[in-house]
């Protein structure tokens, strides 16, 4: 399957965006002092575990989607370079 240039760049940007957003979220979750993520004894709560799972899954999906976009961009560049060298 061949991805178009806009789709490839969108997927790559989505992967980067996902990492930026979820990294910040995970960092804030770890530092949470509101009592949602950690109880009074400092133990993680169900809220913490559920949101950590969401962050990990989003990291994995963002990585997979970003890799697909990166491969699409790289393939398009390689194809353009081959056409340019064939034209000369």
C-alpha positions in Angstrom: 0.0 0.0 0.0 1.3 3.4 -0.9 0.5 6.4 1.3 0.1 9.9 0.0 2.5 12.6 1.1 -0.2 14.4 3.3 -1.3 11.2 4.9 2.3 10.2 5.7 3.1 13.5 7.2 -0.2 13.5 9.2 0.6 10.0 10.6 4.1 11.1 11.5 2.8 14.3 13.2 0.2 12.3 15.1 2.8 10.0 16.5 4.9 12.9 17.7 1.9 14.7 19.1 0.8 11.6 20.9 4.2 11.2 22.6 4.3 14.9 23.6 0.8 14.9 25.1 0.9 11.5 26.9 4.5 12.1 28.2 3.3 15.3 29.8 0.2 13.5 31.1 2.2 10.7 32.6 4.6 13.1 34.2 1.7 15.0 35.8 0.1 11.8 36.9 3.2 10.7 38.6 3.5 14.0 40.5 -0.3 14.2 41.4 -0.9 15.6 44.8 -4.7 15.9 44.6 -5.3 12.4 46.2 -6.7 10.9 43.0 -3.6 9.0 41.9 -2.1 8.2 45.3 -3.9 7.7 48.6 -2.8 9.2 51.9 -0.3 6.4 52.4 1.3 7.2 49.1 0.1 4.0 47.4 -1.2 4.1 43.8 -5.0 4.1 43.4 -7.2 2.5 40.7 -7.3 5.9 39.1 -3.5 5.9 38.8 -3.4 2.4 37.3 -6.2 3.0 34.7 -4.6 6.3 33.6 -1.1 4.8 33.4 -2.5 2.0 31.2 -4.1 4.6 29.0 -0.8 6.4 28.7 1.2 3.2 27.9 -1.3 2.1 25.2 -1.3 5.6 23.7 2.5 5.6 23.7 2.4 2.2 21.8 -0.2 3.3 19.3 1.4 6.7 18.8 4.7 5.0 18.1 3.2 2.5 15.7 1.3 5.3 13.8 4.4 7.5 13.8 6.5 4.7 12.4 4.0 4.1 9.6 4.0 7.8 8.7 7.8 7.9 8.9 8.1 4.9 6.5 5.6 6.6 4.2 7.6 9.8 4.1 10.9 7.9 3.6 9.4 5.8 0.8 8.1 8.9 -1.0 11.5 10.6 -0.7 13.3 7.5 -2.0 10.9 7.3 -4.9 11.5 11.0 -5.8 15.2 10.5 -5.6 15.0 7.5 -7.9 12.9 9.4 -10.4 15.3 12.3 -10.3 18.3 10.1 -11.0 16.5 8.3 -13.8 15.7 11.7 -15.4 19.4 12.6 -15.6 
